[in-house]
Amino acid sequence: MAEIVVRPFKSGEAELAWDQLVAQSYNGTMLHTRRYLGYHGDRFVDQSLWIERDGQVIGVFAAAVDPKDGDRVVSHPGLTYGGMIAGSALHGELGVEALTAISSWYRHQGFSALGYKPVPHVYHRQAAETEEYALFRLNASCYRVDLCSVIDLAQPRQWSRERRYGLKRAEGAGIEVTLGREGLDEFWPILQWQLSTLHGVQPVHEQAEMEDLMARFPEHIALVSARYRGEMVAGVVTYFMGPVVRAQYSASSQQGRTLYALNPVFDQAIQAAVDRGHRYFDFGNSNEADGRLLNQGLHRFKFGFGARDTVQRFYQLTW
C-alpha cells in the first residue's frame, strides 16, 4: 500500500486545483476554498497542506499558526471549522495515516500542538467522519464542545407560539423583507450596535471584508433584510453552503426589536433555504466562555423556529 505523504501549500500554487478538490469532496464547503481563505490571508501565517498518495492529491488541510500561541497550529483559526477535506479516496485506515502524517509534519516544523475543528456532520454531502475516528486513534483531547441550533428542513415546520406571534406582529406593522446583496452598509451599524451593546464585542469581519466576500461569492452569500417605512431595522447575513444555509450574522435595531423584525427575516431566510433545496438551516452556537456557558435566551429564540440541538467539537493533538 502506498504511503500517505503531506507537503506544504504555497501561496498562489494551484489554487484552482485546491478549490476543485474542495468542491468534489464529501465534507468541504466554501470556507475551505482558497478563494475564501484569501480574503483574510494577511491576518495569518499559513500552514496549509496537500495530502497525497501515489503522487495524487487526495485531500487538503487548511491551517495557520494560532495568532495567540506561536507554538500551535490550528485548522483553521480564521474559520468556524476546518479539518481534512477529502472524497472517497481518504477513508478508514488511510484517514489515520493522513492525520498521523499531518501531525508528524507540524511536529518536525517545531510546533507543539495542533488544534482541530472537524466539519460538523450536517455540512457533509456524504458521511465523512473518518477524521473523528483518526482523532480518537491519535489520542486527541476534546477540549471544547459548542451547542449549535439546526433546523432539519425535511421535517414539518415547528414554530413556537411566541415566534408565530412575533411574525404576525411584524407583518401587521408593515415590515418589508428582501433577500439580495444590497444594504450591507445599512446593516453593519445595526450589527455593531447589537454586538457591542449586548455582548461587548465587535463582528469578526469588518464591513469591507464582508463586501469583498459577497463579491467573491455572489451565489453563496446574501443579506436578508427588514425595512420599516423605508429604514432597515433588522437583517441576517446568510451563507449558502452545500446541504446547509448558515446564519453568519443576525441583528436587529432597537426599533426592530420592538417590531419583532427578526421573525419575518428568519422566515424568509429559512424559506430561501427550502426553495434552493438545502437540507439544514444552521443558526450557529449560543455559547459563551468557550462553550462553558449557554446563552439560554438566545438558544430559546432559535428553538422557537424549530431548531434542535447538535454539537461542534474542538480537539487538540499534542506530542
N, C-alpha and C positions, 0 to 999 in steps of 0.2 A: 504494500500500500504506500502510495506517495506521501511524503511528509508535508504537513501544513507549514507554510512559511509566511512571515509578515514583512512588509517593508514600508518605510515612511512615505506618506503622501507629500509631494512638494507643490507649493503654491503655483497655480497655473498649469499643472500637469494633468492632462487627460480629464479635465473636469466634466466634460460631456459623458465620458465613459463611466465616471463615478455616478453621475445623475441617472444614467440609463440603468445601471445596476440597481439603484435605489427604486426606480420606477417598476422594475421587474421583480423585485424582492417580495417576500411574504410579509415583511414587517416594517419596511421603510416608509417614511412619509416625507412630505415637503420639507420638514425641518432638517432632514438628513442630507439634503442636496447641497452641493457646493454653491449653488445659486442663492440658497437661503443663508448658509453659513457665511457667505461672502459679505453680507450687509454689515456684520459686526466683526469682520476678520481682524481689524486692527486693535480690537479690545483684548485679544487672547493670543498666547503663544501656542500655535497649532502643533498637535502631536498625533494627527490622524494617521491611520494605517490602511494599507491594502492587505487583504487576506488572500493568499494564493495557494494553489495545489496543481502540480503538473504544469507549472508555468502559466496557469489560467487564473484570473481573478474570480474568486467565488464569494467574496464578501468585502465589506468596508467597515471601518470603525472610526467614527468621528470623535475626536478627543482634543483636549487642550490642557495646558498647565492650570491648576487651580489658582485663581488670582489671589486667594487668601493664604495659600500654602504652596510655595515653590517646589516642595519635595513631593507633591502629589499631582497625579494626572486624573482628570475627570472626563467621562464620556456622557455628556459634554457640559461644561459649566454654563454655556450660553443657551442651552436647550432644556425644555421640560423633561425630556427623556433622551437616551442615547442607545448604546449597546451595539452588538454585532448585527449588521444588516446583511441579509443573505436570502437566497432562494433554496430550492430543493437540494442543491449540492452540499449544503452545510447543515448536517443533522447528526443526531446520535453521538457516537464517539468522536466524530470529526469536530463537533462543537466543543467538546472538552479539549481536544488537541489545539483548536484555534485559540481558545481562551488561555490555554497554557502558553502558547507561543506569544500571545499579546502581552501577558504578564511578564514573561521572560524578557521580551524586548524592552519594556519600560524599566525593569529591574537593572538590566545592563546599561541603560541610559542614566542610571543614578537616581531614579525615583524610588521612593519608599512605599508608595501605596497607589492603588487605582480605585477611584470612586466610580460606581457603575449604576446607571439608571435604566433598567430594561424598558423597552417599549410596552406599555400596558396592553393586555391581550385584546381589548376592544378595537385597537388600531390594526390588528393583524388581518391581512387579507386571507390568509390560511393559518392554521395552527402553527405557531413558531416560537415555542418556549424552550427550545434547546438550551438557550443561554442560562435559564433558571436552573436547569439540571447541572450545567457546567459550573455554575457558581457554587452549587452545593458540593460538587466533587472537589473543587479547589478550596473548600473551607472558607468561603467568603462570609463575612458577618453582615447581617441585615441591621443597619443602624437607624433606619427611619422608615415609617410607613405613613403615607398620607391617605386620608379617606376622601375619595372622589365621588361625585354625583353624576350619574349617567342615565339617560333615558334610552330604553330599548324601543326604537321606533316601530318595530314589528308588532309590538303589543298595543292593545287599545289605549287611547289617551286616558290618563288617570289624574286629572287636575283636582286639587283640593277645593273646598268651598271658598276658602279665602282667596285663592288665585282666580277662580271664576268670578268672584265678586269684584276683584281688582280689575279684571279685564272689562267687565260690564261698566264699571265706573269710568274707566279711561275712554272707552268708546262713547259713552254718554257725554263726556266732556268735549268730544270732538277731536281727540288725539288722532293725528295722521301719521302712518308708518310707511317708510320706504326702505328698500334694500338697494344698495349700489356702492359706488366708490366715492361719492361726493359727501362733503360735510365734515371731514375729519378735523378741519381747523376749528369747527364749532364744538365738536365732541370732546376734543382733547382738554380744553379748560374745565369741562364738567368732570372728566375723569380725574384730572389732577386735584380738583377741589374735593371730590369724594374720597380719594385715597389719602390725601393729606388730613382731611378733617376727621375721618373715621378710623384711619389706621396709622397715621403719622408716617406714611411712605409716599413715594412717587412711582409712576409707571416704570417698568423695566426698560421699555423702549421710549425713546424720545419721539416727538411728533414727526420730525423729519425722517427718522428711521422707519416708522410705520408707513409713511408716504412712499418711501423707497421700496419697502416690501410689497405694498399694494401695486406699485408699478411693475415689479418683478413677477408678481403672481396675480394678474388681473382676474383670472378664473378661480382663484383659490382663497382670496381674502376679500371680504366685503364688510360694509358697515350697515347695520340695520338701525335706523334712527326714528325717533318720535318727535313730532313737532306739535306745538300748541300755539295757535294763532300765528303761525309762521316762524316761531322761535324753537330751536332744538332744546328739548328738555330731558332726553334720555337716549341711550344707544348701546349697542353691543357690537364689538369687532369680532367677526366670525372667521374661522379658518376651516375650509372645506378640504379634508384630507382622507382619502381612501374611504373606509367604511364610516368615518366619523366627521361630524361637524363640531368644532370646539369653540366655546365662548371664550375668546382670549382676553377680552376686556369688556366689562359692562359697568355702566354708571348712569346715575340719574341726578339731575339738579334738584335743588330744594323744592322748586315748584313741581318738578317731575315726580318727586316722591309723593307730594300731596295729591297729584293727579293719577297715581298708580301707573305711571307711564311705562315702566319696565314690563308690565304684564303683556300689553299688546306687542312690545318689541320682541320679547321671547316667543310669543305666539307666532309671530311672523318668521323669526329665525328657525324655530322648530319646524314650521310648515315648509320652509325652503329646504331644510334637510330632507324631509319626506319627499318633496317634489323632485329632488335631484337623485333620489334613490339611495341615500345613505342609511346605514343601519342604526347608528347611535348618535345621540346628541350629548356632548360632554361639557358639563358646567365647570369642570376642574375641581380642585380640592377646596375645603373650607377650614383648613388648618392654620394654626399659629404655633409659634415656638417650635419650629422644625418638627411638626407633626404631633407634639405632646399635648396640644390643646385643640379643641374643636370649637369654632365659632358656631354655636348652636342656632342662633338666629339666621345666619346665612345658610346653614345646612337645611333648616326647616323651610326657608324660602325656595330652595332648589327642589326639595322633596315635594313641595306643593305643585310643581309642574309635572310630577310623575317620575322624577329621577329616583334612582335607587343606588345603593352603596356598592362601590368597587374600590380596590386599593391600588396604590402605586408604591412599589418597594424600592428602597435605596440600599445598595450594598457597598462593601469595601473589601478589597483584597490587599493584604499586606504580606511582606516577605522579609 
